[in-house]
Amino acid sequence: MGAQPTAGAIPHPSGNRTVDTRALESAQLQQTVPSMQETKTEPAPQPTVGVRADIIEAATRIFSERGYHAASMAEIADAVGIRKASLYHHVRKKEDLLFAIHETLIDELISETIAVSSSSESPAEKVRGLLHVTMRFIARNREGVTVFLSERHAVTGERWQALVIKRDFYERMVSQIISEGRSSGNFVDLPPEIVTKALLGMANWGYTWFQQDGPLSADEVAEVFTAIALRGLEAD
């Protein structure tokens, strides 16, 4: 995996990279979300390192189709083409795979959203960028997003706390975009936290109905959502 992660770092289950929650808060957010300085961090969990990408992909598909609790390790092993006993050389238990899926997705979404929130665009354009990022993310990760949103409570203990830190970080980035618009007078005076939940709820629900071969592309759906959002947010 390379260098041993520092305290506060969360090793990525694929073994390819490390996401440091303290670095996210102290480096990225000092520039983009100054009001987030007091974020509390939790002890880093110890996920399984070096899980093969094809194992994570198979687990994502099976968890999405059958549900996490109904899926078995034997099914995942069969999908990968290995014996069940061999699968346990890569992960200790089924929850290792669920955590790997969750962390892979939230890391990707945070990275792409930071690019939007830290840009020099206007708040309205940041909202547009956010919705495009979200719909593209759902379009290419629909099975993973299904698992992420429907099976999130099956992740437990320190691992769940690590995901909560990242989830809250992400939501505060979105909330800061709304706060910027309100402070500048571009947006009406509405609670940023509630607006954030409305925006994310509108987009995130796309995992239940969006189809790659449907009548609208992910970007076209994002433009519809942008029109709805800005019509309600922009000040006269």
Number of C-alpha atoms within 10 A of each C-alpha: 14 8 6 9 15 12 12 17 19 23 24 23 27 21 16 12 15 19 18 19 22 20 13 17 22 17 11 14 21 14 11 19 21 13 11 16 11 9 14 10 15 16 13 19 17 13 22 20 17 15 21 13 13 12 21 23 18 18 28 27 19 21 25 20 14 11 16 21 10 9 16 16 18 14 15 24 19 13 17 17 12 13 15 16 11 10 20 13 9 16 19 12 12 16 17 20 27 22 24 21 21 23 24 17 16 17 19 11 18 18 13 16 22 18 14 23 25 16 14 9 12 15 23 20 17 22 23 22 22 24 27 21 20 21 26 16 20 24 19 12 16 23 19 25 25 23 23 22 13 14 17 16 9 13 17 13 9 15 21 16 17 21 21 14 16 22 16 12 20 18 16 20 22 26 21 21 24 28 22 17 22 20 11 12 13 17 21 16 15 13 12 19 15 12 18 20 14 13 19 16 11 14 19 18 15 19 19 12 9 18 15 12 7 9 10 13 16 23 18 13 18 22 17 13 20 21 12 13 19 15 12 13 19 16 13 8
